[in-house]
């Protein structure tokens, strides 16, 4: 296959993406790509009518966002890919190394117990329902978050050890002019040049987690600058999420129409 008028780096990236697409096809998966966002469908999960995974990558900030991950609900089958395998394959499309990640964000999707946990943490600090919260290492809140499925999923996609946990919310456009709010867990990782001493990270609980002071960038904490840039990038990607969501709705509607036709 030839790619005229493209740089060697761009050709390599395209070929990598095509190769990874082949991996999904060989295992019976379908991937729809819009912008930085990828929707993964599996015939072994609700007959490919809804997302198995919905993941976005932001190479400039080295942050990934996992909006949906239902791999534990996919039926066991010979060609099943784990969340880790899917994530790494998608990383390669963007030339995005999982070991280079600065942050990983999870939407709290259809897990009401975790939403309630976040509500209780905010309430205990007299914070509003959408205010950002930093979870302190060694606290009971820290252990609660590390007991959630989201920490387990984080461990499935990266071996980064130095983490900072933030609880966040994001407003997203809904039908018309309305919006809805999504709770999120943001795992922030130390840069490869930073140092951290970690005790117990091989288990679920990390009782001691010490960080060096992060460098300041123009008077602001590096973390603040990174989050602001990520928010700016993700704001542009919201349209891709809406487009893919509409596409998935169309799949379900088409399947419903077909079922009615076959039944008649």
Residue, then its C-alpha position, 0 to 999 in steps of 0.5 A: x500500500x502506498x501513501x504518496x505525498x506523506x512524510x515517513x513519520x506519517x506513513x509509519x503512523x498510518x501503517x501502524x494504525x492499519x496494523x492495529x485495525x487488523x488486530x481488532x478485525x482478526x479477533x472479531x471486533x469492530x472499531x469506529x474512529x472519530x478524531x481522537x476517540x475510538x468506539x469498540x464493539x464486540x459481537x460477544x457484548x450485546x451483539x455489537x449494538x452498544x459500546x464495549x469500550x469508548x476511549x480517547x487519547x490526547x497526545x499533546x498532554x499525554x492523557x487518555x480518557x476511558x469513557x466506557x469500559x465493559x470488558x468484564x461484561x463481555x462473554x468469554x470467547x476464544x478471540x477475546x481481547x482484554x481491556x489492556x490489549x485493546x488500550x495498548x493497540x489503540x495507543x499504538x495508533x496514536x504513537x502514544x506510549x502507555x508508559x508515557x502517560x501523564x494522566x488517565x481519566x475515567x467517567x463514572x458510568x452506570x456505577x451508582x455506588x461510586x457516584x454516591x462515594x464521591x458525593x459523600x466525600x464532597x459532602x464531608x468537606x462541605x464542597x458543592x456537587x461538582x467541585x474538584x477534590x484531591x484524595x489524600x494518600x493514606x486516608x480512608x477516602x484513598x482506600x475507598x477509591x482504590x477499592x473501586x473497579x476504576x483503580x483496577x482498570x487503571x492497573x490493567x492499562x499502565x504500570x505507572x506507580x506514582x499517582x495523585x487522585x482527583x475527583x472531578x465533574x464535567x458538564x456535557x451537552x445533551x439534547x437541545x440546550x440542556x447539559x448533564x453532569x458526569x462524575x470522573x476519577x482522574x489519576x495523575x502520574x508523575x513525569x518520568x523525570x520525577x521521583x516517588x517513593x511508593x509502598x504497597x502499590x503492588x497491592x490494592x492499598x497504598x498506605x504511603x505515597x510520597x511525591x517530590x514537589x512538582x516544578x512550577x510553570x510560569x508561577x503555576x503548578x505543572x499539574x494545573x497547567x496540564x489539566x487546563x490544557x487537557x480540558x481545552x483539548x477534550x472540549x474540542x473532542x466532545x463533538x466526536x463523543x456526540x457523533x459516535x454516540x449518535x452512531x451507536x444509537x443508530x445501530x441500536x435503532x437499525x437492529x430494533x427495526x430489523x428484529x421487528x421486520x423479522x418478527x412480522 
